[in-house]
Amino acid sequence: MYDLIIIGGGPTGINCAIEASKCGLNYLVLEKGVLVNSLYNFPINMTFFSTAGKLEIADIPFIAHGDKPTRREALEYYRRLCEAFKLKINTYETVLSMTATDEGFYEIKTTKDTYLTHSVVAATGFYDTPRELNVPGEELPKVKHFYDDAHPYVGKKVLVIGAANSACDVALETYYKGADVTMAIRKDVIYSRVKYWIRPNIENRIKEGSIKAFFNTHVKSIHQDKVVLETSEGLLTIENDFVLAMTGYKPDYPLLKSLQLPFSQDEKQIPLHDTETLETPLPNVYIAGVLAAGLLTSKLFIENTRHHGTVIAENVKNKIAKTKTEYALS
Ligand SMILES: Cc1cc2nc3c(=O)[nH]c(=O)nc-3n(C[C@H](O)[C@H](O)[C@H](O)COP(=O)(O)OP(=O)(O)OC[C@H]3O[C@@H](n4cnc5c(N)ncnc54)[C@H](O)[C@@H]3O)c2cc1C
C-alpha cells in the first residue's frame, strides 16, 4: 500500500518523487522506459532553450558547460538527482490501467504487478505519441517521427515536414551535414515562435536556396523513392529518400482513458484538473508537468511546471494527515 504512485519518470515525475520523499510519503515512480525516457529519445545533439538555472529542482545546481545545457548534461543531472535522493523508481514498467476500489483507494495495474495506493500523479508527458500525417505511405520505414542524428541522412534527399522549432533544427542540422533538404510547410511562413537564434538562420538558408521550402503545402502521399506534395500551384512530385515528420506530439489519450481521467472535449483536450491543486475530478488523483496542457503542448514545459511537485506532495501529505486524525477521533 503506497501513499503516492507517480506515473512517469520524466523531469516532472522525478520532481514529484523528490518532494514526496521530503514530505515523508511512501511513494513509487513507475516508468515505462529508461529514466527520463523522453529526454533520452531527444536528438543526440539537442541543446535546451532554457538556461541550466531555470531547469534546476530541489535547490540542486545543474552543471552545464555552456549557457544552455545539452541533452547529455540533462541526462546526467536527472541521474544524479535520483542517486542523491535515493529515489524509488521502477523503470521498464508500463502502467496499463487504474481503478478506484470500494475503500476509496486506487489499484494500478502495470506490465509487471498491481499496486494499491492512496493517491496518484499522472506525469506521462506527450513525447511518445506523434501527431500523424494520416497520408498513404506514412507506414514506410523511411518516414521518421523521431529524429536522433544527422549521420544517416548524409548525401540523401530529405523532406522535413513542419516549420516549428524541431523542424527548423532538423532541417538545418541535416543540411549542414550534407543532406539535400526540402521543407513542406502548411502555412505561408516559418512558425513565428521559432527561437530567435534559429529563425534568421533557417530563413536565410531558404532565401539563398540552400534549403528548398514549399509553403502552403501538404504532403499528399509518400512512396519508396518519391513524395507527392499538394502545393498552392497543384500537385508536385519530388524525389525522396527520407521523410522527417516534425509535426509535433500529443498526450497518450487512450492511456488517460484507461486511467479513467477525463479531458476537455474541445480542441485543447486538456485533462480536467484544478489549476491550483492539480487534482483531477477523481479524488486524490493529480495531473503534473506538460500533460496538464493537453494539446497546447508548447504552453507548459519543465521550466514553468517545477512547482507541481511541491503542490502535489504537500496536498497529499495534508490529506493523509487529515484522514488519520479523523480516523483517530472516530
Ligand atoms: C527538442 C525539445 C527541447 C526542449 N527544450 C526545453 C527547454 O529548454 N526547457 C524546458 O523547460 N522544456 C523544454 N522542452 C520540453 C520538456 O522536455 C518537456 O516539457 C519535459 O520533458 C516534460 O517533462 P514531463 O516529465 O512532464 O514529461 P516527459 O519528460 O515526457 O516524461 C513523461 C514520462 O512518462 C513516461 N510514461 C508515459 N506513459 C507511461 C506509462 N503508461 N507507464 C509508465 N510511464 C509512462 C514516459 O516514458 C516519460 O519518461 C523541450 C522539448 C523538446 C522536445
The ligand as an ORCA input file, in Angstrom:
! r2SCAN-3c Opt
* xyz 0 1
  C      13.528     19.312    -28.515
  C      12.947     19.760    -27.219
  C      13.568     20.766    -26.483
  C      13.048     21.181    -25.250
  N      13.679     22.163    -24.547
  C      13.165     22.580    -23.353
  C      13.786     23.604    -22.600
  O      14.791     24.174    -22.994
  N      13.235     23.985    -21.433
  C      12.095     23.393    -20.929
  O      11.649     23.801    -19.858
  N      11.491     22.422    -21.630
  C      11.987     22.006    -22.823
  N      11.356     21.036    -23.550
  C      10.135     20.450    -23.028
  C      10.495     19.386    -21.994
  O      11.387     18.466    -22.477
  C       9.276     18.725    -21.548
  O       8.497     19.757    -21.027
  C       9.575     17.696    -20.442
  O      10.161     16.521    -20.954
  C       8.286     17.404    -19.746
  O       8.543     16.631    -18.630
  P       7.422     15.634    -18.106
  O       8.090     14.868    -17.016
  O       6.186     16.377    -17.807
  O       7.122     14.695    -19.359
  P       8.133     13.672    -20.058
  O       9.527     14.144    -19.978
  O       7.576     13.379    -21.394
  O       8.018     12.397    -19.128
  C       6.916     11.535    -19.171
  C       7.401     10.149    -18.807
  O       6.272      9.286    -18.651
  C       6.605      8.014    -19.173
  N       5.361      7.289    -19.476
  C       4.460      7.568    -20.447
  N       3.460      6.664    -20.424
  C       3.724      5.800    -19.404
  C       3.056      4.651    -18.869
  N       1.912      4.180    -19.393
  N       3.620      3.999    -17.816
  C       4.792      4.457    -17.264
  N       5.459      5.531    -17.743
  C       4.937      6.214    -18.794
  C       7.453      8.337    -20.397
  O       8.243      7.237    -20.786
  C       8.268      9.525    -19.899
  O       9.510      9.148    -19.338
  C      11.858     20.600    -24.766
  C      11.228     19.592    -25.510
  C      11.754     19.182    -26.720
  C      11.039     18.119    -27.492
*
